[in-house]
Amino acid sequence: MMRTEALERVLGTVSTGERGGPLVLVTVGIHGNEPAGLHAMRRVLRDLGRHDVALRGRLAAFVGNRAGLARNVRYVDEDMNRLWTHGRIAEMRRADPVRDSVERGEQRELIDLLEAELGAADGGVTHLDLHSTSGDGPPFTIVSGPAASRVAAERFGVPTLLGLDPLIAGTLIEYVGSLGHPAVVLEGGQNEAPATIDHHESAVWVTLCGSGVVAENAVPGGLARHRDRLAAAAGGLPGTIEVSYVHRLAPGEDFAMLPGFRNFHAVARGDLLAHSDLGNPGGGRTREVRAPASGILLMPRYQGQGLDGFFLGRAAGPAPAASPSGIGPADATATTLG
């Protein structure tokens, strides 16, 4: 298990000291059982200082759910990455802070920092939100907001998931994107895998360079190794995945994925994916959960919290020639939903 010590809200801010230039906002640990982004961001901040890297603009990095990270749980009271609709934010502002859930209190502090940075920015803004998954698999991105979000995501050379906005409401990137700023989630890999830290670290450097905050030739060790690391991790996978199905869980439902599934696993309609106690509370997981369609399995839930059991999508681009994740051309032919 990755260890996290007592956490500050502001991991670090670095700038030229002069007004102007682009802003990169990085958020980590919105889910408390996803600590890899925290460790990756600390690496980047360390190397920026150690190598005296010049910036043209500003980097600001913030921690999301400190209470969740301290307990290594996705959330304490409610999912912090479902609180960011404009309606729920307005509700939070009207409410008495004394009555806040743990995550609402975290949100109050974080949104003040985000708004201060966005309000002071007079150049382009890019938001990178670092996440990971309970199931194994390669890195991928999720985007929201303006078309520039796709451009920012495509710099990583990993698959991009489209179509999640209608399926998941209240994400942080949805909020930042709704303000007109490019907003990208990088799902770096499995929550506790050391490689996930590497993927997040590389994504931050690619974002800093792509946004113009850091010159490519100023990256310690070179930017190419970070691009190569991400591309190798997701090599052979489709560039774009259209997501059109989420298996939603009822509150309190006892749900367990079968072992062995990972992100981008090709499944066929009718495949047994999980067991549940839905309709049989207290009587054990007797209900079979089968794939409602053929497709690409995404974000299978191997954790005890969260109401999204798994997602299904289909490749929206050419079939890959080969894939280190086990999905090659033969599998890709079976990824059309229906």
QUIWO-V758448 format. One line per field, one symbol per residue. psi: psi as a letter, one per 20 degrees, with the letter a starting at -180 (. if undefined). Layout:
BEGIN
psi: ???
END
This chain:
BEGIN
psi: ppqpappqhohqppriiqqrrrppppqqkhpijmihhghghhgghghgghjlppqnbqpppqpenhggghilqgrggqohkjjkqhghghgghhqphhjqrghggggggghggghgghhipjaqpppooprrqhqrrrqrqpqqbrhiggghhihhkrqppqjhgihoqkqghggghijjqppppooiaqgjphhhggggghhgghggghijhpqhiippiqhhhgghggghhjpiqqhppopjppoqqqpipopoqqqiqrpjppqqpipphrqqjpilpijrmippoqpirqappqlpokriqqjogrqqaqpjaqqqhrpiijoahhhhikjpq.
END
